[in-house]
Amino acid sequence: MPPIDSRKLPFSKIFNEYNVGYNPNEEIIITVGVSQALDLTLRTLVDPGDEVIIVEPCYVSYDSNVKLVYGVPVSVPTRNENEFQVDPADLRKAITKKTKAILLNYPANPTGATLTEPVLREVAKIAVEHDLIIISDELYSQIVYEDAHFSIIQIPGMKERTVYLNGFSKSHAMTGWRLGYVCGPKEIINPMLKIHQYTALCAPSMAQYAALEALENGEPEVQKMLDEYTRRRNYISSRFNAIGIPCRKPRGTFYVFPDISPSNMNSEDFAINLLQKNKVAVVPGSVFGSSGEGHIRCSFATSIENLKGAMDRIEKFVKSL
């Protein structure tokens, strides 16, 4: 059978803008959400004692997922003053003879930051120089604001050493349908498939049909969703700044990551007190790694009316401190 170019399939809408294709027979696995995609990737790639570099603040499961396969997570912090861009020099310092992979997430949960093309090209150079694999979680790639998303797989030679993770929960509002996918070289995908077939068998068929419909006919709704997220992003970030809590506008995702240092409270105390006294739930930045301390994560994936009510309560809480 001749190779199939995924750019000619409905699924290819995801890759057309990157001008990158994958053979669905050998280079793609449909997974039960991106969480399973990451688990499969780490189980396949990481041997006991292998080090995986994780850019922090990061999604809460990354550190534990690496430890579950007896790997060693190595944290590389990012900083608010640098818009949470990873510094390639910091990556180089973290590499040892035991380093197997670099795990990236952009746009990032929780910071809303994304990686620029120049930074990604530097990361690619580092991966080539040290013969490392990139694990690229790009779940929020369709929720970006000022600039178009640039994927590391667009860089020549990086498709061959990148495991690309994505899904439908954020891009097509399918949270709970548990549908993701992983793409990569067949030398990695083939052993991943062996683990997949004995753990999950397959992703739910009804979710797959729903995703197909979303890809074929739902793109106008994705743009409407992004327009609404833009309005909410501008509102919530401006409200935080107005009450004296510095807050950058995220470049992607539906989270803001405001700096609560003016409150003189750590992030856990701030979150607990806000919940108990004013009934607003936020996530303390410390759960996303030590470099997340001093911040809270707030989702704006709700109505503008709910956001206004929440921000009124947060303002009242901050003024009471």
N, C-alpha and C positions, 0 to 999 in steps of 0.2 A: 504494500500500500504506500503511495507517495506521501511525503510529509504534508500535514494540513497546516496552513497558515491561519492562526487564530484571528488575524485581521480581516478575514473574509466571513467570520461568523458573527452572530448577534453579540456574543460575549466580547467581541473585539472593540466595541465602543469604548471600553476602558483603556485600550492601548493605542487607539488611532492617533491621539494627540502626542504620544511618545514615539511613534514610528518604530515600535518594537512588537514583535509577534512571538507567540509561544505555540508549540505543537500540543494541542489538547490531549493527544494520545500518550504523550511522554513527559510533558513539562508542566502540567497543571493538575492539582487535586482540589476538588470542591470539599470544603470542610464544614464542620459544625461550629460556625463562627470563627473569628480570627484567634480566639483563645486556643482552640484545638490546632489551628494552623501553627501557632507559635510552639505549642507543646510538641507537635510532630517534628518541627524543625530542630528543636533543642535535643529531643531524644535521639534523633538521627545523627546530629553533628557532634555532640559534646560527649567526650569520654571523661571518666572520673579524673578530676584534677585539672581539666582544661579550663582556661580562663575566658570569660566572655565580658567584654567591655560594655558597660551600660551608661548611657548619658542621662544624668539626673538634672532636675526632677523628672521622674518617669512614672509610667503607669505602675500601679501597685504590685502587679503580679510578676514583673520582670525578674526581680531579685530572687523571689521564691521559686519561680519556674526553673531558673538556672540551678539553684540548690537541689531541687527535686531530682535532677539527673546527675547529681554529684559533681556538678561544675562549680566554678568559683566566680561569682560576680565581682567585677572590678568597676567601681563607680568613678565616673568622670563628671565633676560638677560643672554646671553652667551658672551664669550670673545675670541678675536682673539688669545691671548696668550695661551688659552686652546683649540685651534683649534675648537672653537665654540661648544665644548661638554657641554651639560647641567650638572651642578653640582647638584647631588641629594640633597645636603644640602640646596641649594637654593630652590629647589622644596618644601622641608619640611617647610621652613620658609614661603612659600607663601600659604600654606594650612590653611583654616579656616573652621568653622562649615558650611559655605555656599558653600564650594567647591564641585562641582558635577563631574568634569572631568578634565583630562589633555590631551591637544591636542598636538600631536607630528607630526613632519614632517621630515623624514629622508630617504634617503639623502635629504638635505634641500635646498629649494629655499629661499634665494638667495646665501647662503654661500658655497654650495657644500659639507658641512660637513655631516658626518653620525654619528650615535650613536654606540658605541662599545657594544659587548655583556655584559661585566661587568656593564656598565652604565645602560643598559636596564634591567638587573636583579635587580639593585637597584631601578629603577623606578617601576618595578613590585612589589617589596616588599612594597614600599610606597603606591601603589594603593590598595594592599590587606589590609594593616594596617588601611587605612582610608576609605575603601570601596568606592573607586573611579572607574570611568569608564575611560578607555584609548581610545581616538580617534586617530588612527594611520594612517596618510596619507603617504603611501609608493609609491607614483606615480613614483618615480625615482628608484625603487628598482632594476631594471635591468640595470641601468646605474651606475655601480660601478666599481672601478678600482682595487686597490691592494687586497682587501679582499672581500670575499663573503658576500652578504647581510644577516644579521641576523634579523629576524622579532620577535617582542615581542610576537606574537601568538605562537611561538615555545616554550615558557616557560610554563611549566605545570601550569594549572589553569588560564592562561591569555586569552586563546581563549574565555572563558566564561565571561570575563569582558572587552573585547576589541571590538570596532567597527573598522573594517579594511577597508581602502579605497584604491582603486587602479584604474587603467585605461589603455588605450592603446595609448594615445597621445604621450607619451615619449618612451615607450618600443618598440612600433612598428611604430613610426613616423606617427601617425594618428591624429595629431593636426588638429582640425577643424571638425573631424568626430563626435565629441561629444559622446564618449562612455566610461563610467566608470562602476564601480560596488562597492557595499558595502556588506560586510559580517559581520555577528555577531550572537549573540544568538537570537533564534526565538522570545523571549520575547521582544526584541528591534526591530527586523526586521519586525514583524507583524504590529505594529502601524506605522512604517515608510512606509510600503506598502500602508496603507490607505491614507497617505498624498501624496505619489507618484502617485497613480492612479487618484487623483483629480487635480493634477497640471500638470504633464507631460504625463500622460497616459502610454507612453513607449518610450524607446530609439529608434531611427530610425532603421528600420529592415535592410536596406542595410548596415548600419554601423556594425550591429551585424553579418551579413554574412561575411563582410570583416574581422572582428576580428576573426571569426572562421577559415577562410582561413589562416590568419596570424599565429594563434596558431598551426594549423596543418602542415603548410608548410613553414612558414617564419622564423623559428628560425635561420637558417644559415645566413640570412640577418641581424638579430639582432646582431650576433657576428661581422659581417663585419662593421656594424654601430659603435659598441663599439670600435673596433680596430681603426677606423678613428677618433672617439672622443678622444681616448687616444693620438693620434698623435697631434691633435689640442690642447688638454689640455696642453701637454708638451710644445708646441710651444708658446702659448699665455702667460703662466705663466713665462716662461724663458724670454720672451721679456719684460714683465713688470718689472721683477727683474733687467734686464740689464739696464733699463732706470731710475732706482732708485725708483721705486714704488713697495714696498714689496708685494709679491703675493704668497700665498700658492697654491700648487697643490690640487685641490678639490679631495676628496675621492669618490665623486659621482656627478651626474647631468652633465649638459653641461654649467655650469656657473663658472666663477672665481669671487672673491670678494676682489680685491686688496685694500691695505691700502694706501690712498692718503694723509695721514698726512704730508709727506714731501713737498707737494705743498703749505701748509699753507692756504688751502681753505677748506670751508665746502663742503659736497658732492653735495649739490644742485648747488652751484656756479660753482664747477668744471664741473658738467654735462652740465649746460647751456652754459658756456663759451666754452667748448670743442665742443658742437654742433654748436654754432654760428660761431666760428672762424675756426674750422677744419672739420666740417661736419661729426662728429662721434657721434652716439647716444649711451649713456650708461644710467643706472638707478641710481640715487643717493641712497646711502644706507639708508638715513634717512627715506625713505618711508616704509622700512621694520621694523620700530621700532627704538627707540632711540639708542639702542646698535648697530644699523647699521651705525650710523653717523661715518664719517671718512673713509668710503669705497664707492666703486661703484660696481654695478653688471654688468658684461659683459658676454654676451652669445657667446659661440663658436659653435653654431649650424648653421654654414655657412661654405663655402669652405675655404680651407687654403689660397687661393689667396685673398679672401676678408679679411681674418684675417691679412694677411701681409700688405695689403693696409691700414687697420684701425690702426694697430700698428705703422706703419710709421707716420701716422697723429697724433696719440697720443704722440709719441716720440717728434715730432716737437712741439706740444702744450706744453709738459712738459718742454722742453728746453727753451721755450719762457717765462716761468714764472720768 
